[in-house]
Every structure is written in structure tokens, then in C-alpha cells.
Amino acid sequence: MLEFVKVDHEADPYSIANTIALNALVARAKSKGELLAHLKKRGVEEDVANATVFRLQEKGLINDSEFAKAWTQSRHTSKKLSKRIIASELRTRGVDQQSIDEALDEIDDESEYRTAFSLAMRKYSTMSRLEPEVQIRRIQSLLQRKGFSFSTISRVIRELGVRSDEQR
């Protein structure tokens, strides 16, 4: 585990940038884009930041592919997010498209459906006293916020067996 290092402001800019980068990596793994943005925010010149990030990549402390895989697994498992939302989050963090695609390939469509169904089932179990139209609307809203496709949402609602008066 990395530990915080005190910044020596009288040292050369490369060692300052290295210290700032290492301190940023203590809290959690970061993508190359996140680390470059962090260094820029802290006032490190662009060429110094690029050199620092390149050295950290060579040492194996920054790896966008591994970061994307870990992020995808974490967000899909704990936050129950869809592949679409996870891809958007990774793009925001500056991860390249190839790494995003590789990470998302680990989540198959059936796994994504099971995640959506378990979310919907948990929500459905708390709404027994509500009208079916309200139940459907709330389940649809939840799954849409999590980024699931219309076809997945329709399949989940159909398999839950919730029917409004219009569908009967």
C-alpha cells in the first residue's frame, strides 16, 4: 500500500509531480486521464505531468485496462449500474475506448438482465399496496436511472408479472 509523501517545494518539478501523483494514488487507483487532470489542477506543467504519468505507467502503478476492469466490476456489482452508465463514467475518467470495451465484455447480457431483475424485485417487494400503474412507473424509473435499455426494462416488468389495467 502506498503512503502519503510530503511535497518538497524546493525540489525539481519532476520529483514534485511524482510526489503529487503518488499521493493521489494512495486514496484509490486512478486512470491516466484522471491523474493528468489532477496534476494539471495542482499546477504541474503539461510536459512534466506527461513524463510523470509515463514513468508511473512503466512502473505499473497506472494501468487503464486494469482500472477499467476493476471499476466495471465494482460499479456493476455494488451500484447495480448498466454497461451504458459504466462506459459513460469510464469515458469521463479519461479511459480509452479499447479498455472500456474490454472491461464491458466481461458483463454479458444475461448478467445485466439478472442485475436489473434483482433491483426490480427488491423495489417491487416494497410496493404491494400501490396500484399496478404506479408500481410499473416506479420500477421503470429506477431501471432507467440505472441505465438499462428499454428492452431489458420491458422484459423485467413482463417477468415480474405486474400488469396495469391497460395491459389486461
Legacy VTK file of the C-alpha trace (Angstrom):
# vtk DataFile Version 3.0
C-alpha trace
ASCII
DATASET POLYDATA
POINTS 168 float
0.000 0.000 0.000
1.232 3.452 -0.867
1.648 6.053 1.843
1.407 9.831 1.684
4.673 11.601 0.937
5.427 15.191 1.917
5.956 17.526 -1.056
9.338 19.274 -1.084
8.558 22.516 -2.944
12.254 23.293 -3.417
12.899 20.070 -5.338
12.877 19.806 -9.128
9.453 19.864 -10.849
9.647 16.180 -11.807
10.031 14.991 -8.230
7.249 17.344 -7.097
4.946 15.975 -9.798
5.906 12.416 -8.861
5.115 13.070 -5.199
1.760 14.667 -6.059
0.886 11.727 -8.326
1.853 9.117 -5.731
-0.185 10.908 -3.073
-3.178 10.948 -5.446
-2.844 7.199 -5.971
-2.916 6.478 -2.231
-6.673 7.032 -1.915
-7.692 4.857 -4.887
-6.462 3.747 -8.281
-6.823 6.382 -10.960
-6.882 6.347 -14.732
-4.217 8.080 -16.787
-6.700 10.847 -17.646
-7.680 11.415 -14.015
-4.058 11.624 -12.926
-3.137 14.052 -15.712
-6.104 16.259 -14.757
-5.101 16.095 -11.086
-1.518 17.111 -11.850
-2.710 19.968 -14.069
-5.073 21.143 -11.315
-2.148 21.175 -8.887
-0.183 23.458 -11.233
2.208 20.943 -12.791
3.287 21.799 -16.336
1.903 19.548 -19.079
5.233 18.086 -20.232
6.264 17.318 -16.655
2.855 15.718 -15.975
3.092 13.583 -19.123
6.592 12.418 -18.220
5.490 11.588 -14.666
2.471 9.604 -15.824
4.600 7.770 -18.390
7.082 6.748 -15.653
4.242 5.576 -13.400
2.825 3.514 -16.275
6.216 1.898 -16.798
6.326 1.001 -13.103
2.837 -0.499 -13.362
1.193 1.968 -10.965
-1.175 3.226 -13.688
-2.920 0.781 -15.988
-6.111 1.986 -17.662
-7.118 -1.519 -18.718
-6.932 -2.894 -15.167
-8.563 0.271 -13.811
-11.473 -0.117 -16.260
-11.965 -3.779 -15.333
-11.927 -3.065 -11.600
-14.237 -0.044 -11.984
-16.667 -2.033 -14.138
-16.806 -4.946 -11.718
-17.246 -2.674 -8.721
-19.965 -0.471 -10.218
-21.904 -3.387 -11.706
-21.803 -5.422 -8.516
-22.253 -2.794 -5.813
-24.178 0.019 -7.526
-26.076 -2.261 -9.934
-25.340 0.035 -12.885
-25.792 -0.920 -16.526
-22.961 -1.203 -19.031
-24.059 2.071 -20.661
-23.691 4.089 -17.461
-20.391 2.417 -16.567
-18.999 3.191 -20.030
-20.005 6.825 -19.598
-18.286 7.003 -16.198
-15.094 5.484 -17.624
-15.083 7.957 -20.545
-15.461 10.787 -18.030
-12.396 9.453 -16.206
-10.331 9.567 -19.387
-10.135 5.825 -20.099
-9.607 4.927 -23.773
-12.411 3.207 -25.695
-10.500 -0.054 -26.211
-10.010 -0.508 -22.445
-13.673 0.316 -21.866
-14.798 -2.253 -24.440
-12.540 -4.947 -22.950
-13.862 -4.273 -19.452
-17.516 -4.257 -20.522
-17.095 -7.517 -22.439
-16.835 -9.221 -19.048
-20.500 -8.374 -18.365
-22.774 -10.452 -20.561
-26.380 -9.530 -21.393
-27.816 -12.205 -19.114
-25.800 -10.894 -16.164
-27.061 -7.396 -16.872
-30.638 -8.715 -17.038
-30.216 -10.565 -13.714
-28.955 -7.352 -12.124
-31.949 -5.398 -13.446
-34.362 -8.112 -12.321
-32.952 -8.255 -8.783
-33.202 -4.454 -8.498
-36.783 -4.507 -9.762
-37.734 -7.393 -7.476
-36.377 -5.559 -4.448
-38.321 -2.419 -5.426
-41.473 -4.406 -6.233
-41.484 -6.086 -2.813
-41.827 -2.681 -1.124
-44.816 -1.534 -3.204
-47.509 -4.167 -2.593
-50.153 -1.628 -1.605
-49.744 0.596 -4.644
-51.710 0.483 -7.876
-50.101 -1.590 -10.660
-49.623 1.526 -12.840
-47.647 3.181 -10.051
-45.592 0.033 -9.485
-44.700 -0.168 -13.181
-43.839 3.526 -13.365
-41.565 3.354 -10.325
-39.778 0.205 -11.468
-39.297 1.706 -14.936
-37.912 4.916 -13.428
-35.476 3.032 -11.210
-34.151 0.911 -14.056
-33.905 3.908 -16.399
-31.845 5.831 -13.826
-29.516 2.823 -13.610
-29.119 2.957 -17.395
-30.875 -0.222 -18.500
-32.283 -0.457 -22.029
-35.975 -0.347 -22.846
-35.928 -3.987 -23.939
-34.381 -5.076 -20.629
-36.891 -2.993 -18.656
-39.811 -4.430 -20.651
-38.586 -7.976 -20.098
-38.183 -7.396 -16.347
-41.687 -5.914 -15.991
-43.167 -8.762 -18.043
-41.424 -11.406 -15.929
-42.387 -9.721 -12.659
-45.989 -10.188 -13.729
-47.049 -6.597 -12.975
-49.966 -5.670 -15.215
-51.744 -2.361 -15.409
-55.455 -2.088 -16.262
-54.493 -1.173 -19.853
-52.462 -4.394 -20.261
-55.165 -6.752 -19.013
LINES 1 169
168 0 1 2 3 4 5 6 7 8 9 10 11 12 13 14 15 16 17 18 19 20 21 22 23 24 25 26 27 28 29 30 31 32 33 34 35 36 37 38 39 40 41 42 43 44 45 46 47 48 49 50 51 52 53 54 55 56 57 58 59 60 61 62 63 64 65 66 67 68 69 70 71 72 73 74 75 76 77 78 79 80 81 82 83 84 85 86 87 88 89 90 91 92 93 94 95 96 97 98 99 100 101 102 103 104 105 106 107 108 109 110 111 112 113 114 115 116 117 118 119 120 121 122 123 124 125 126 127 128 129 130 131 132 133 134 135 136 137 138 139 140 141 142 143 144 145 146 147 148 149 150 151 152 153 154 155 156 157 158 159 160 161 162 163 164 165 166 167
